[in-house]
């Protein structure tokens, strides 16, 4: 499931075991993306903290299903199937509309966001995420002005930025270490947004 050595749950000790117990899901399952960090547990701790605070925090005001959509979009642009599969399941669960979720995924895969069942302001957010992912050095203030004109607050623009940036980090962790979904339970996430320290994947 990876190009580097990883420590399975049953062999974990000390700080690694403590962290595994915080992030595990049913049957002591630990997502492979977290196991990538097992030789340096402090990096898992950092990864989970930013993931939880960026995507699963009650301080966010953009709906979580749309933040997941941004994550699927960025991951697709980066050709990271691991994150696409995991976070599409999360998007689908949160949206509670399989037909709409499938249409969003089809538009993402076709790189045809105009065809996605999203409103105009959401499509501008998707364009921001595309530009930041594909050519960050070419970003200009105009796209932020467009987001603001569409009704996003500056705090929400920060949410869009942080989710887009986080997923590029996660994609590079996965792609750079050969992480696969083998053995993973797709779509689990730390859903208790009211407690940023609750990392349990349920």
N, C-alpha and C positions, 0 to 999 in steps of 0.2 A: 504493500500500500504506500510505499515511499522509497525514495532513492537513498535515504539515510537511515541509520538505525533509530528505532523508536522503542520506547519501553511500554509494554502492555500493562493494562490496569492491574492484573494479578501480580506483577513483579514490581510495582511501584512502591517506593518507601519515602519516608520523610516528607519534605515539602511537596514533592511531586504527587505523592499519594493524597495529601491534603487538597491540592489543587484539583486533582482528578475527581475527588469526592465532591468538590464544589461544582464542577462542570458536567458531571456524568448525567446520563439519561437512564431510561429503563434498562434493567439487566446489567448495570454498571457499564453501559456503553459510553465510550468517550469518542467524540467525533475525531476523525483522522486529522483534521486541520489543527486540532488542539494537541494531538499526539505528536505532531511535527515538532513541537516545542519541548518534548520530554527530556532531551539532554541538557536543556537550559530552562528550567522551570520558571525562572524570573521573566523570560520572554513570553511565556504563556500567560502569566499574571498581567503583564502589560497589554498583551493582545486582548484578553478578555475584558479588561477594564475599559479600553477604548471602544470595543465592540458594544458592550453593554451601555455605556454612556452615550454613544453616538446613535445607536439604533433602538435600544430598548430602555428608554428613560421617560418618566412621566413629565419631565420638563419640556419635551418636544410637543409641538402643536400641529405639525403636519401628520396626517393619518399614517399609522405604521404600515398599512398595506402599500401606500404609495412610496414610503421610504424603501420598502422591500422591492418595489418595482424599479426604483432607481438602482438598487443593488444588482438586480437581475440584468438591467440594461448595461451597466458598467462592466459586469462580469462577462456578458455576451460580447461586448466590444473588445474586451481583453482575451476573448476565446478561452475563458475559464469555465469549462463545463461543470466542474465540481461545485462552484459557487452558484452557477445558474440552477443546477438541479436542486440543491439545498434550499435556495431562497425562493425559487419559484413555488416550491411546496409551501413555504411560509406565506408567500403572497396569496396563493390559492386558498389556504386555510383562513387567512384574515379577511379576504375579500368576500368569501361566502357566495361566490358566483362563478361556477366553473366555466361557464360559457364565456363570460367576460375575461376571466383569467387566461383562457386559451387564446382569445383574440389578442390580448396584450402580448402574450408570448409569440404568437405568429408575427405580429408587427415588429417585435424586437428582433426576431431571427431574420426577418426580411429587411431589417434596417429601414423600416417604413413607419416611423413614429406617427406621421400624419394619419395613418390608417388605424392607429390604436384607439380603443374606446376610452380616451382620456379627454378631459376638458382642455381648453386653450392654455390656461395657466400651467397645467401639468405638463403639457407638451413643451412649453418654454423651459421648464425645469429639466426635462429630459434633454433638451438641446444644450443647456448649460453643462449637464453631466457629460454629454458627448464631447463637447469642446474641451472640457477639463481633462477627460480621459485620453483623447486622441492627440491633443496638441496644447498642453498646459501653458507653454511659453507664449502662445498666441492669444491667450485670454485678454479681453479688453473690458473696460468698465461698462460698455454698452449693454452687455448681456445681463449684468446685475441691474442696470436701469430698467431693462425689459421685465425682469422678474419683479421689481418693485412696482412698475406700472401695472403689472398683471394682478397685483394685490398681495404679494408676499411681503411680510415684514422683514426687516433686516435680520432679525433673529431666525426666521424661517429660511432666509437665504443662507445663513450660516449652517442650518441643519442640512440643507441640500448639498452644500459644499462638503461638510464633514462626512456625510454618507458616501458621496461620490469618491472622496479621497480615501476613506477607509476601505472601500471595496477594491480599489486598485492595490492597496497594501495587501489585503487578504488574497487577491488573485495572484500576486507575485510570490507570496508565501507558498501557495499551493503549486503553481506552475514551476517555480524554481526548485522545488524539492520532490516533484513527481507524486504529489498526493492524489490518491484515488478515492472513490466512494466505497470501495470494497469493505463490507462490514459495517458501514454507517447506517443509521436510521435516518432517512431523509426528512428534512423539514422540522426537526426539533430546534427549539430556541429557548433562551432564558426569558420566559414570558412575563415574569413578575416585574413590570416596569416601575412599580412603586418602591421597590427596594433595589438600588443599584448594586448592592453587594450580594444579591441572590443570583447566582450564575447557573443554577440547576437547569438542565435541558429537559423539558417535559413536553 
